[in-house]
């Protein structure tokens, strides 16, 4: 009996030992398997975070309209009920900007962006701030001798203070909405990201400020789902090179995954970041912008050139058009088509039908193309542009607004002769519209007394 007990005990001990060995073997096998995972599993993804597409709701909408503002730039971006205006043409295009916002009933802009201080980009933005409340005003620099830019900055600060007072009157001073509308001017640079509805806006430039206003342009890449647009201001070869070098070296800064030395970066990484379906060609189609290397990185399907008909600069340049042709990029021009609208459908990008006059010298059918060449200033200004102006025909009056002072006058007022041409906005409509935008009637000519 004792011998049987001893045997049973030995057998039990053996079974326990076998069980322990089996458990240890399983644990060791797991450790070994984890150590044998190939190193490449942990390498940085070839596509950085900013280039990854994010799913959007089926009900989400996105469209961008490149406005025909003659020899200048202006683009209106709309997404899910949110809006951003990027540039506004020259002061003489104030009427065009006003009419577009009025026809679309846009009284609130999430963002107003001035790509750089040139008058043909910022001149018409002041009227946008008068007509619509802007939550954020974005610039690449905050100092310039350009008079139109100074007027724009003053207007932004003026309406920021006014919005803050409105918020306080409505007991919203401590709320987030109060903080949003009280922002005056934000200087942004490469690497920053913000949202417009379900779209993402990436700031690609300027990488570093230079002595050239053009090469300090805001360069914005807008991504909605799998569709993308690149807005470039007047960015020239030097800024293009800066952006390409910066993104090859460190993938754009803190908003991108960190990488090692430049020669270790995947050659396709920069392309993934800069790629855009639609490219707004920089500097109105200048020969000194939109290099071959830039086009190879962006790989656009379509390009939009915003320029004036028969402009004195010869834009778009023949050499630029050849580069686009060699890359098989379909090109659209505002001087030939007027306003150009792209919208995103379930099939990708679609272009809105554009009606324009077929006869020689005609512009878009919405009215005048804003050209200041080949006609008088009065004939080429925006107060009479579009259907909105036609609706008030027969009861509208002519006024001249000093965009620098915010005062409007009768055309025969003595003060008009003292105004700089760059500050004049010829407005056709009712004076109540100007007062509604916080423009002030001249005390000398009393334009409201008709």
Buried (B, 14 or more C-beta within 10 A) or exposed (E): EEEEEEEEEEEEEEEEEEEEEEEEEEEEEEEEEEEEEEEEEEEBEEBBEBBEEEEBEEEBBBBBBBBBBBBBBBBBBBBBEBBBBBBBBBBBBBBBBBBBBBBBEBEEBBBBBBBBBBBBBBBBBBBBBBBBBBBBBBBBBEEBEBBBBBBBBBBBBBBBEBBBEBBEEEEBEEEEEBBEBBBBBBEBBBBBBBEBBBBBBBBBBBBEEBEBBBBBBBBBBBBBBEBBBBBBBBBBBBBBBBBBEBBBEBBBBEBBBEBEEEEEBBEEBBBBBBBBBBBBBBBBBBBBBBBEEBBEBBBBBBBBBBBBBEBEBEBBBEEBBEBBEEBEBEBBBBBBBBBBBBBBEEEEBEBEEBEBEEEEEEBBBBBBBBBBEEEEEEEBBBBBBBEBBEEBEEEBBBBBBBBBBBBBBBEEBEBBEEBEEBBBBBBBBBBEBBEEBBBEBBEEBEBBEE
